[in-house]
């Protein structure tokens, strides 16, 4: 296949293209366009689009789009699994090797900053947590609440406790289960990590930054389109599995509010409003996270990025 190599960062060969951005910024369409022009392969870099149960509510590429170019790591994980960043890195390494073997340009696209950071900077090597430890911590979380667990965490891992909001259920539980399972602070584990998959000087990394008002309007419209396309039925099927509410798939934007609607706690419009608002807030956090954590990404408008694709492919 026609791989695209010349003209990467600092004039060196480009090993991969990284397309990040807030939700609903047009990342998937840009990646598809670039893959068609270069014979590339699109690799999902979004923590929610890995789940097979959530095609509509996470705005995964459609089957027709996936048929146009090779797509990897979309919908390959069951919603009952906690797909950690470490699991994703292992899968991404295999997808990257496939692209290299086939001489295809790997195009990583998504909105999960930690995944992009793992690609170019590596990842902490926290070992798997035994299920009995995780179940015990979650039972205590349900019984006593996040703030009570935060008090215990402060005694076991004061550094982690100081960084975390005492009401942050997910992160407090995670930090506590790590220290209880391993005897080491999460901070300590972060010092010894997995090496990066890609050298940062050999990737072309861009961040799509639409005008905020237009982006928020697009987010709102897309949520309505998701509902029209069957998102509620998708969430209904997920809710009927009675999975742990702390699982990532159960916290995808729009899922908790739609589950509450299905329970009769909210009207559909109330649930949709919550889903839209949560998604807008998430987009705002994505802007902030990438600005501070991955400043090497070149910020561009979606329109400028499309021009770049036309001009750069196939000679990146």
One Martini backbone bead per residue (centre of mass of N, CA, C, O) as a GRO file, in nm:
protein
  316
    1UNK     BB    1   0.102   0.031   0.009
    2UNK     BB    2   0.070   0.385   0.041
    3UNK     BB    3   0.291   0.528   0.214
    4UNK     BB    4   0.363   0.812   0.441
    5UNK     BB    5   0.680   0.989   0.498
    6UNK     BB    6   0.762   1.254   0.409
    7UNK     BB    7   0.773   1.549   0.602
    8UNK     BB    8   0.797   1.573   0.899
    9UNK     BB    9   0.910   1.640   1.178
   10UNK     BB   10   1.190   1.821   1.128
   11UNK     BB   11   1.207   1.668   0.835
   12UNK     BB   12   1.116   1.396   0.901
   13UNK     BB   13   0.984   1.111   0.918
   14UNK     BB   14   0.657   0.982   0.917
   15UNK     BB   15   0.504   0.743   1.131
   16UNK     BB   16   0.257   0.937   1.221
   17UNK     BB   17  -0.081   1.040   1.281
   18UNK     BB   18  -0.230   1.293   1.499
   19UNK     BB   19  -0.586   1.327   1.584
   20UNK     BB   20  -0.719   1.573   1.775
   21UNK     BB   21  -0.999   1.662   1.996
   22UNK     BB   22  -1.294   1.748   2.045
   23UNK     BB   23  -1.594   1.675   2.051
   24UNK     BB   24  -1.731   1.727   1.734
   25UNK     BB   25  -1.471   1.835   1.536
   26UNK     BB   26  -1.393   1.611   1.289
   27UNK     BB   27  -1.186   1.373   1.313
   28UNK     BB   28  -1.299   1.128   1.154
   29UNK     BB   29  -1.322   1.268   0.879
   30UNK     BB   30  -1.023   1.341   0.853
   31UNK     BB   31  -0.907   1.056   0.876
   32UNK     BB   32  -1.056   0.940   0.633
   33UNK     BB   33  -0.941   1.130   0.421
   34UNK     BB   34  -0.641   1.060   0.469
   35UNK     BB   35  -0.662   0.752   0.423
   36UNK     BB   36  -0.759   0.771   0.126
   37UNK     BB   37  -0.501   0.935   0.023
   38UNK     BB   38  -0.270   0.715   0.163
   39UNK     BB   39  -0.352   0.423   0.265
   40UNK     BB   40  -0.452   0.417   0.547
   41UNK     BB   41  -0.496   0.374   0.910
   42UNK     BB   42  -0.746   0.373   1.153
   43UNK     BB   43  -0.694   0.462   1.504
   44UNK     BB   44  -0.831   0.441   1.798
   45UNK     BB   45  -0.835   0.733   2.056
   46UNK     BB   46  -1.097   0.632   2.232
   47UNK     BB   47  -1.236   0.521   2.533
   48UNK     BB   48  -1.544   0.469   2.418
   49UNK     BB   49  -1.506   0.341   2.117
   50UNK     BB   50  -1.428   0.045   2.218
   51UNK     BB   51  -1.732  -0.012   2.262
   52UNK     BB   52  -1.974  -0.219   2.124
   53UNK     BB   53  -2.241  -0.102   2.276
   54UNK     BB   54  -2.148   0.221   2.165
   55UNK     BB   55  -2.197   0.353   1.876
   56UNK     BB   56  -2.395   0.598   1.890
   57UNK     BB   57  -2.324   0.756   2.168
   58UNK     BB   58  -2.002   0.776   2.051
   59UNK     BB   59  -1.969   0.827   1.741
   60UNK     BB   60  -1.902   0.612   1.560
   61UNK     BB   61  -1.824   0.483   1.292
   62UNK     BB   62  -1.966   0.366   1.034
   63UNK     BB   63  -1.984   0.093   0.843
   64UNK     BB   64  -1.932   0.251   0.580
   65UNK     BB   65  -1.673   0.391   0.678
   66UNK     BB   66  -1.516   0.130   0.758
   67UNK     BB   67  -1.518   0.022   0.452
   68UNK     BB   68  -1.321   0.236   0.315
   69UNK     BB   69  -1.125   0.183   0.559
   70UNK     BB   70  -0.918   0.089   0.787
   71UNK     BB   71  -1.023  -0.012   1.119
   72UNK     BB   72  -0.914   0.027   1.464
   73UNK     BB   73  -1.043  -0.012   1.791
   74UNK     BB   74  -1.353  -0.060   1.730
   75UNK     BB   75  -1.567  -0.232   1.919
   76UNK     BB   76  -1.361  -0.462   2.087
   77UNK     BB   77  -1.516  -0.410   2.367
   78UNK     BB   78  -1.674  -0.493   2.635
   79UNK     BB   79  -1.872  -0.326   2.870
   80UNK     BB   80  -1.772  -0.528   3.112
   81UNK     BB   81  -1.500  -0.385   3.058
   82UNK     BB   82  -1.201  -0.240   3.180
   83UNK     BB   83  -1.046  -0.024   2.966
   84UNK     BB   84  -0.742   0.046   2.988
   85UNK     BB   85  -0.466   0.209   2.892
   86UNK     BB   86  -0.291  -0.046   2.885
   87UNK     BB   87  -0.471  -0.209   2.696
   88UNK     BB   88  -0.465  -0.007   2.462
   89UNK     BB   89  -0.161  -0.013   2.409
   90UNK     BB   90  -0.147  -0.307   2.328
   91UNK     BB   91  -0.343  -0.275   2.086
   92UNK     BB   92  -0.186  -0.043   1.943
   93UNK     BB   93   0.072  -0.201   1.885
   94UNK     BB   94  -0.064  -0.401   1.690
   95UNK     BB   95  -0.173  -0.189   1.489
   96UNK     BB   96   0.102  -0.065   1.421
   97UNK     BB   97   0.230  -0.322   1.308
   98UNK     BB   98   0.028  -0.362   1.081
   99UNK     BB   99   0.087  -0.099   0.933
  100UNK     BB  100   0.388  -0.156   0.881
  101UNK     BB  101   0.361  -0.423   0.728
  102UNK     BB  102   0.160  -0.266   0.505
  103UNK     BB  103   0.253   0.026   0.451
  104UNK     BB  104   0.086   0.214   0.648
  105UNK     BB  105  -0.064   0.489   0.768
  106UNK     BB  106  -0.092   0.590   1.088
  107UNK     BB  107  -0.417   0.702   1.229
  108UNK     BB  108  -0.466   0.875   1.512
  109UNK     BB  109  -0.801   0.903   1.665
  110UNK     BB  110  -0.924   1.140   1.917
  111UNK     BB  111  -0.996   1.248   2.281
  112UNK     BB  112  -0.769   1.089   2.451
  113UNK     BB  113  -0.505   1.211   2.610
  114UNK     BB  114  -0.369   0.962   2.745
  115UNK     BB  115  -0.325   0.805   2.483
  116UNK     BB  116  -0.139   1.009   2.345
  117UNK     BB  117   0.070   1.016   2.571
  118UNK     BB  118   0.146   0.715   2.548
  119UNK     BB  119   0.260   0.718   2.259
  120UNK     BB  120   0.503   0.955   2.329
  121UNK     BB  121   0.561   0.894   2.672
  122UNK     BB  122   0.400   0.683   2.800
  123UNK     BB  123   0.325   0.450   3.085
  124UNK     BB  124   0.208   0.340   3.353
  125UNK     BB  125   0.273   0.018   3.551
  126UNK     BB  126   0.002  -0.089   3.654
  127UNK     BB  127  -0.121  -0.349   3.785
  128UNK     BB  128  -0.342  -0.572   3.816
  129UNK     BB  129  -0.644  -0.592   3.986
  130UNK     BB  130  -0.787  -0.773   4.197
  131UNK     BB  131  -1.116  -0.848   4.220
  132UNK     BB  132  -1.144  -0.851   4.533
  133UNK     BB  133  -1.042  -0.565   4.575
  134UNK     BB  134  -1.236  -0.412   4.394
  135UNK     BB  135  -1.500  -0.513   4.526
  136UNK     BB  136  -1.443  -0.403   4.808
  137UNK     BB  137  -1.415  -0.103   4.740
  138UNK     BB  138  -1.700  -0.075   4.605
  139UNK     BB  139  -1.864  -0.157   4.849
  140UNK     BB  140  -1.762   0.077   5.028
  141UNK     BB  141  -1.853   0.302   4.844
  142UNK     BB  142  -2.159   0.238   4.859
  143UNK     BB  143  -2.178   0.247   5.175
  144UNK     BB  144  -1.982   0.521   5.255
  145UNK     BB  145  -1.839   0.670   5.036
  146UNK     BB  146  -1.597   0.877   4.909
  147UNK     BB  147  -1.506   1.039   5.165
  148UNK     BB  148  -1.435   0.795   5.339
  149UNK     BB  149  -1.216   0.685   5.145
  150UNK     BB  150  -1.039   0.939   5.149
  151UNK     BB  151  -0.946   0.906   5.441
  152UNK     BB  152  -0.800   0.639   5.393
  153UNK     BB  153  -0.615   0.738   5.167
  154UNK     BB  154  -0.460   0.950   5.341
  155UNK     BB  155  -0.323   0.717   5.511
  156UNK     BB  156  -0.194   0.551   5.253
  157UNK     BB  157  -0.206   0.815   5.023
  158UNK     BB  158  -0.141   1.137   5.047
  159UNK     BB  159  -0.070   1.232   4.760
  160UNK     BB  160  -0.333   1.143   4.623
  161UNK     BB  161  -0.537   1.283   4.812
  162UNK     BB  162  -0.445   1.579   4.748
  163UNK     BB  163  -0.533   1.561   4.434
  164UNK     BB  164  -0.820   1.476   4.525
  165UNK     BB  165  -1.147   1.470   4.519
  166UNK     BB  166  -1.350   1.344   4.767
  167UNK     BB  167  -1.600   1.304   4.536
  168UNK     BB  168  -1.424   1.116   4.348
  169UNK     BB  169  -1.506   0.806   4.301
  170UNK     BB  170  -1.317   0.683   4.087
  171UNK     BB  171  -1.032   0.791   4.185
  172UNK     BB  172  -1.041   0.701   4.475
  173UNK     BB  173  -1.083   0.400   4.422
  174UNK     BB  174  -0.832   0.358   4.251
  175UNK     BB  175  -0.614   0.446   4.457
  176UNK     BB  176  -0.695   0.242   4.678
  177UNK     BB  177  -0.667  -0.025   4.519
  178UNK     BB  178  -0.367   0.003   4.459
  179UNK     BB  179  -0.254   0.020   4.752
  180UNK     BB  180  -0.394  -0.247   4.851
  181UNK     BB  181  -0.267  -0.441   4.628
  182UNK     BB  182   0.059  -0.324   4.634
  183UNK     BB  183   0.170  -0.103   4.858
  184UNK     BB  184   0.154   0.133   4.645
  185UNK     BB  185   0.162   0.419   4.505
  186UNK     BB  186   0.049   0.569   4.229
  187UNK     BB  187   0.293   0.758   4.206
  188UNK     BB  188   0.508   0.536   4.197
  189UNK     BB  189   0.406   0.392   3.939
  190UNK     BB  190   0.451   0.647   3.749
  191UNK     BB  191   0.769   0.615   3.734
  192UNK     BB  192   0.709   0.317   3.612
  193UNK     BB  193   0.697   0.257   3.269
  194UNK     BB  194   0.592   0.256   2.956
  195UNK     BB  195   0.694   0.288   2.659
  196UNK     BB  196   0.681   0.446   2.382
  197UNK     BB  197   0.556   0.394   2.051
  198UNK     BB  198   0.640   0.695   1.968
  199UNK     BB  199   0.831   0.928   1.832
  200UNK     BB  200   0.783   1.268   1.864
  201UNK     BB  201   0.974   1.342   1.597
  202UNK     BB  202   0.771   1.126   1.402
  203UNK     BB  203   0.514   1.312   1.424
  204UNK     BB  204   0.185   1.426   1.333
  205UNK     BB  205   0.034   1.676   1.545
  206UNK     BB  206  -0.316   1.750   1.592
  207UNK     BB  207  -0.559   2.010   1.695
  208UNK     BB  208  -0.889   2.055   1.698
  209UNK     BB  209  -1.019   2.413   1.703
  210UNK     BB  210  -1.302   2.521   1.737
  211UNK     BB  211  -1.539   2.722   1.775
  212UNK     BB  212  -1.721   2.714   2.051
  213UNK     BB  213  -2.011   2.777   1.961
  214UNK     BB  214  -2.014   2.578   1.722
  215UNK     BB  215  -1.949   2.325   1.885
  216UNK     BB  216  -2.193   2.330   2.081
  217UNK     BB  217  -2.405   2.315   1.858
  218UNK     BB  218  -2.308   2.040   1.749
  219UNK     BB  219  -2.348   1.877   2.003
  220UNK     BB  220  -2.653   1.920   2.031
  221UNK     BB  221  -2.733   1.809   1.750
  222UNK     BB  222  -2.603   1.527   1.782
  223UNK     BB  223  -2.774   1.423   2.014
  224UNK     BB  224  -3.038   1.427   1.858
  225UNK     BB  225  -2.938   1.232   1.636
  226UNK     BB  226  -2.888   0.992   1.820
  227UNK     BB  227  -3.178   0.952   1.909
  228UNK     BB  228  -3.289   0.908   1.619
  229UNK     BB  229  -3.078   0.650   1.577
  230UNK     BB  230  -3.098   0.479   1.879
  231UNK     BB  231  -2.969   0.545   2.167
  232UNK     BB  232  -3.185   0.448   2.367
  233UNK     BB  233  -3.180   0.149   2.284
  234UNK     BB  234  -2.883   0.108   2.348
  235UNK     BB  235  -2.907   0.178   2.652
  236UNK     BB  236  -3.116  -0.031   2.724
  237UNK     BB  237  -2.940  -0.279   2.665
  238UNK     BB  238  -2.726  -0.203   2.872
  239UNK     BB  239  -2.905  -0.186   3.130
  240UNK     BB  240  -3.000  -0.495   3.113
  241UNK     BB  241  -2.710  -0.598   3.228
  242UNK     BB  242  -2.629  -0.487   3.509
  243UNK     BB  243  -2.384  -0.313   3.551
  244UNK     BB  244  -2.133  -0.155   3.672
  245UNK     BB  245  -2.143   0.191   3.723
  246UNK     BB  246  -1.810   0.220   3.713
  247UNK     BB  247  -1.796   0.164   3.440
  248UNK     BB  248  -1.710   0.332   3.165
  249UNK     BB  249  -1.962   0.273   2.982
  250UNK     BB  250  -2.166   0.388   3.211
  251UNK     BB  251  -2.020   0.699   3.167
  252UNK     BB  252  -2.104   0.786   2.915
  253UNK     BB  253  -2.217   1.031   2.743
  254UNK     BB  254  -2.569   1.001   2.833
  255UNK     BB  255  -2.613   0.736   2.988
  256UNK     BB  256  -2.704   0.808   3.280
  257UNK     BB  257  -2.952   0.980   3.195
  258UNK     BB  258  -3.098   0.759   3.025
  259UNK     BB  259  -3.127   0.561   3.257
  260UNK     BB  260  -3.307   0.746   3.427
  261UNK     BB  261  -3.532   0.755   3.223
  262UNK     BB  262  -3.589   0.444   3.221
  263UNK     BB  263  -3.668   0.471   3.541
  264UNK     BB  264  -3.847   0.754   3.563
  265UNK     BB  265  -3.669   1.021   3.662
  266UNK     BB  266  -3.679   1.128   3.358
  267UNK     BB  267  -3.710   1.292   3.097
  268UNK     BB  268  -3.595   1.295   2.786
  269UNK     BB  269  -3.521   1.598   2.779
  270UNK     BB  270  -3.362   1.603   3.040
  271UNK     BB  271  -3.154   1.392   2.956
  272UNK     BB  272  -3.054   1.542   2.706
  273UNK     BB  273  -2.955   1.796   2.851
  274UNK     BB  274  -2.743   1.651   3.020
  275UNK     BB  275  -2.583   1.527   2.787
  276UNK     BB  276  -2.506   1.793   2.655
  277UNK     BB  277  -2.367   1.928   2.896
  278UNK     BB  278  -2.152   1.711   2.949
  279UNK     BB  279  -2.021   1.738   2.667
  280UNK     BB  280  -1.941   2.033   2.685
  281UNK     BB  281  -1.760   2.005   2.935
  282UNK     BB  282  -1.566   1.804   2.809
  283UNK     BB  283  -1.462   1.982   2.583
  284UNK     BB  284  -1.338   2.193   2.768
  285UNK     BB  285  -1.134   1.994   2.901
  286UNK     BB  286  -0.982   1.922   2.643
  287UNK     BB  287  -0.856   2.190   2.587
  288UNK     BB  288  -0.699   2.211   2.855
  289UNK     BB  289  -0.538   1.950   2.851
  290UNK     BB  290  -0.377   1.987   2.585
  291UNK     BB  291  -0.247   2.260   2.649
  292UNK     BB  292  -0.082   2.137   2.908
  293UNK     BB  293   0.009   1.828   2.822
  294UNK     BB  294   0.022   1.880   2.475
  295UNK     BB  295   0.196   2.129   2.324
  296UNK     BB  296   0.296   1.980   2.050
  297UNK     BB  297   0.033   2.032   1.940
  298UNK     BB  298  -0.121   2.150   1.657
  299UNK     BB  299  -0.329   2.408   1.619
  300UNK     BB  300  -0.652   2.386   1.447
  301UNK     BB  301  -0.875   2.417   1.222
  302UNK     BB  302  -1.079   2.226   1.040
  303UNK     BB  303  -1.030   2.383   0.775
  304UNK     BB  304  -0.719   2.376   0.783
  305UNK     BB  305  -0.694   2.067   0.799
  306UNK     BB  306  -0.818   2.003   0.523
  307UNK     BB  307  -0.604   2.154   0.363
  308UNK     BB  308  -0.369   1.984   0.461
  309UNK     BB  309  -0.459   1.715   0.346
  310UNK     BB  310  -0.459   1.798   0.049
  311UNK     BB  311  -0.151   1.900   0.050
  312UNK     BB  312   0.001   1.650   0.198
  313UNK     BB  313  -0.122   1.442   0.038
  314UNK     BB  314   0.106   1.182   0.030
  315UNK     BB  315   0.338   1.404   0.131
  316UNK     BB  316   0.418   1.445   0.462
   0.00000   0.00000   0.00000
